[in-house]
Amino acid sequence: MSRGRSPRRVTRAALALAGVLAAGLATTSFGGPPLVAASRAAETAPYDDQLLRLAEILGALHHLRPLCGADEAQTWRNQMTVLLDAEQPAPERRRRLVDRFNQSYRGLAEIHRVCSATARDLAARYTAEGASLSRDVVARWGVH
């Protein structure tokens, strides 16, 4: 794997991202019911750009990780479900998040049909970015 990353290390990083998402997003709901209710009413939240990027990353990982042999067939789709369940977005907001996930998945599926060094590198970069983004969002808007 490029940049000296072992497959085991990337797998641990991917699972750590899943753990951050599952633990952080599901239990905090980004600040609890008042913020969720406010975001539903407004159709946006102050962290929507970060959530949209996270949805893109999850869509990318849903394609790239299994393509390169990770036993994670539904892991990233399930993490998207965790995000949506935690947010409880209004229909339009939900549609934007789901669209971003699907566009990322489809776009990468068209480009990366077999695992390559580039696909592995992208998966590693998305995993790192997603983990960082998840921690940042939970730290800034999560329950303290």
N, C-alpha and C positions, 0 to 999 in steps of 0.2 A: 504494500500500500504506500502511496506517496507520502512524503514528509515524515517517514519513519513511524507511521501509525500502524499498529498491529490490528488485525481484524478483531481480536479479543478486546482491545482497548476501545475501539470504535463501538463495538457492541455494548460494552459497559457504559459508554457515554450515551448511546441511544436509549438504553434502559434507564439511565439516570434522568434523561429528559422526560421519559414517560413517567417516572416517579415524581419528578417536580410537577409535571402537569396534573397527575392524578392527585397527589397530596395537596399541592398548593391551590390549584384551581377549584377542585371539587369541595375542599373543606372551607375555603375562604369566601367563595362566591364574590371575590373582589370587593370585600367590604360589607357583605351581608345584604339583607333584604332592602334597606333604604336605598342603597346605591343601585341595586338591580332594578328596583321599582322605578327609580328616577331615570335610569338608562332606557328602560322600556318606554316610558312616557315620552322621552325626548328622541327616541330612535337612534341616539348616539350616546357614547360614553367618552370621557376624556382619554381613554386608552384604546379607542377603536382602531387607530392606525396600527398599534402594536398587536392587537388581536387579529387584524386582517393579515398582517405579516406572519403571525404565528399560524394562521390557517393555511397560508401559502406554504410555509415550511412543513406543516403536517402533511399536506397534499404531496409535496415533493418526496418526503420520506416514505409515504405510503407506496410510492412507486419505486424509489431507488433502493431502499433497504432490502425488500424481498428480491428485487432484480439481482442484487449482488449476493444473494445467498442467505440473508438473515432470516431466521425462522420467526417472522413478524408479519404474517399475512394480513392480519386485521389490527395490529397494534396501533398504527397511526390513525386509522379511521376511528378506532375506539377512543383514542385520545381526543379526536375532534368532537366526538359525542360527549366526552367528559367536559370539554370546554363549553359546548352548547348547553349542556345540562346545568353547569355552574352559572352561566350567564343568564339563562332564560330570556334570550333576546326577543324583542317584538318581531313579527314576521318579516318585515323588510330588512331589519338588521341581521336576522338569521340567514335570510337569502344571500345577503352580501358575504357573510362568512363562509357559507357553504359554496357559493360560486367561486370564491377565491381558492378554497381547498381544491375544488374540481378543476378549475383552470390550471392550477399548478400541476396537479396529477396528470391531466391530459397533455399539457404542453411537454412535460418531461417524458411521458410515454411515447410521444411522437419522435422525440430526439434520441432518447436512450432506449434502444430495443434489446441490447445485451449489456451485461456488466462490463465496464471498462475502467481504466484508471481514473478517467474523468468522472465517471458516475460515482465511483467510490469516494473520490475527493469531494465532490458536491455533497454527497450524503454526510461526510464527516463535517464539512463546513456548515451545512444546514443543522446538523445535530448540535454543534457548538453554539450557533446563533440562536437556535430555539431554546436551548437550556438557559442561555444568558437572558434572553428576552423573557422567558417564563419567570425566572428569579426576579428580574427587574419589575415586572408587572405586579407580581405577588407582593414584593417588598413595598412597592409604592402605594398600591391600592388594596392590599389584603388586610385581613384582621390582624392587629398587633397583639 
